[in-house]
Every structure is written in structure tokens, then in C-alpha cells.
């Protein structure tokens, strides 16, 4: 009745959704105060007042055609606002002509791969990674080549990426701040990747795209962030307001090409065309108008920094081993037992604590904790994480060998 491919996919577990559904069931049985759900990566904060002010003005404004179809690239004024934001943040040239408004970051990535892939083309994914990246590639006949990030610090392993490149490789995908590890890739690491790509292109005569997915772009905690546009001239930047402005349900994302991008006119035209023929078009016009009317698109990351610090303290005191998050919503501790699925199931069933197995992201032996929750839930979870770690033997983490000094033990 349905395609074999989709039938097989329906039989595969999405542990994020499993935990989400189990969380609802457990809350009904035991009450919300007795369930600790750290499984979903949605924004914990409401949109800023500046967004509401702009939205009210848009709604009240007697503008003809306010809800009409727009340009396939999206509202010019919204693209202009994003151009100004990116130019200021990354100190590089952009034009509204090379920005495309999309139905969230997920819609943006599907547009990108529809626009650049031929059947059989390969995209390098860096593991661990958000599992739906695979589908975004295979949706359009592409194939995924999985390259692990380094074992201890989750850096891009340049040599392993180079070894994975073939005559069919079309793109390398980088996500920073990173889901699920909380890593923010350094400028040095990105520049090394860019140099390797340029050398490979010179050797083979082929071109590579750097698809840079950054829906948590401003949510960094160390005060610094890398500039992908200084690493490569073929960056396809994917951004979103879902996390930064708390607008996940409104599906407002974008794709941006900087002025140094060769053939940027052609790719922008392809992206706009695919926005039309794929049927979901760009972001809702009302939301685009609200974004265009905001005085600034900059956000304050301190509420998420506070959550990151609180969650890190709790996990550290409980005895878990992890890389301190540098941005985004997530921490990716080591599981105290090799079977991360069994660990997460035990945490859910015995302690009503919901976290996601690292296997879901292509890195077994870990689990993902989303700290994008209320401060009250984080505070209440302290004893539960301590009890969970004790249940699996508190000395096992201390005995882990070879952990780097920049990990919390």
C-alpha cells in the first residue's frame, strides 16, 4: 500500500519521539512533578517582546495583500533584515538576492539537497549527528558517508574526512553549535577543513559545498564563535529562528550565500525554484513580516548559559563524564554501561527520567540531555541523576581511562 522505503522507516525507532510519548504517559500516571523529561530539544523560552511588538504592528497595519502569495525567495524585507544581521555577525558581504526564506531549517536542508544533488552523489555527515540528516540526503537520491568526530573532544577529524571523499562526494555537512554534543567547532578546526577541501578540489578538479547548519547560531557560551565564510568560499549557510527566538512552531528558516560564493545567482535561483516545486514554499508571510519589523535579530544567550551551567553541575556531582557544552541545548555524557539504550530505558522505567540514547545519533555509549527545560525541572533533577548514577555503580565513571583533561569527571 505504501512505499517499501517508507514502510521500513516506520518500523525504525525514533528514540526522541519514543521518549516524548513515554514522557506524556508517565506524567499522566505519576504527575508532572515526578517525571524528568530531558529528551526534546525545543526552546525553553518564549519569544522576546520585540517580536511580539513587531507582530502586533503587522497584524494591526491596514496593508493590502498582507496574506497573499509572496516571492518564491521570500519577503524582500525579511531577507534584507537577515542580510544585515549576517553581515554584522560574520563581517562579510551578503545580498538579499542570495537569501532564501524557508519552512524552518529542516525545510532549508531539504531545499539545499534537492538543489545540489544528483542521484548517487554523496554527502559527508559527521557523527554523532541529528539522525534526520540522513533522510534529508536520501530523499533526493543522495548517499550518506559517515565520518566520526574525534573520540574525546568531538573535533572534526580532517584526515578521516579527506579519506572519505570520493569522485561522487558533493558536500560536507557541519552543524555548529552541535546537536547532540554541545560542541562549537573552533575557527582553526573549520579553517583546516576549508584548506583540505580547497586542496582536494585542486587535485581532483571537482567542487565541494560546505553545508553549514546553524539553528543555534547565537546560543554560544564561550564568547567566541567560528566564521564558516572565512573557511570556504562555498558555504551554504542554513539558519533558523526556531531556537534563538523561540519560534519553533512558526517554521521560519533561511538559506544564505555570501558574495564570495561562485555561481551564487544560479544556486539562489535553484533554491527558489525548489521552494515552489517541492510544495511547502517559504516561511509563513506573517512571520516573515514580523521578522522584518524587528529592530534587531540578536538574542541574549545567558538564559541558556545558566541552564547549561546548572545541568553541568548536576551531572558532574552525580559522577557522569562529559564534554562541557559550548553552545546549543545539549550535553552528551558517556553512558556508565556500554549499552546506552538499556541505560536510557532503565532511567525511564525506574527513575522516570527521559534522556536519548547516543545510538540515535550514531555514537553509542553516550546519551543526550537537553537542558532546554525550566530551571525548576533542572533543580528537581539533582537527586534523580545522582540516584541513577549510583544505581549503575558510581565508581565506573571514575575508572574510565584515557579521558581528556577538558572533560568534566
Secondary structure, DSSP 4 states (H G I P E B T S, - for coil): ---HHHHHHHTS--HHHHHHHHHHHHHHHH-GGG-EE------SSPPPHHHHHHHHHHHHS--TTTTS---TT--HHHHHHHHHHHHHHH-S---GGGEEEEEHHHHHHHHHHHHHPPTT-EEEEEES--THHHHHHHTTT-EEEEEEPPTTT----HHHHHHH--TTEEEEEEESS-TTT-----HHHHHHHHHHHHHHHHHHS---EEEEE-TTTT-BSSS----GGGT-S-EEEEEESTTTSS-GGG-EEEEE--TT-TTHHHHHHHHHHHHHHTSS-SS-HHHHHHHHH-S------HHHHHHHHHHHHHHHHHT--EEPP-BSSEEEEEPSSS-HHHHHHHHHHHH-EE-EEGGGGT-TTEEEEE--S-HHHHHHTHHHHHHHHHHT-THHHHT--S--TTEE-
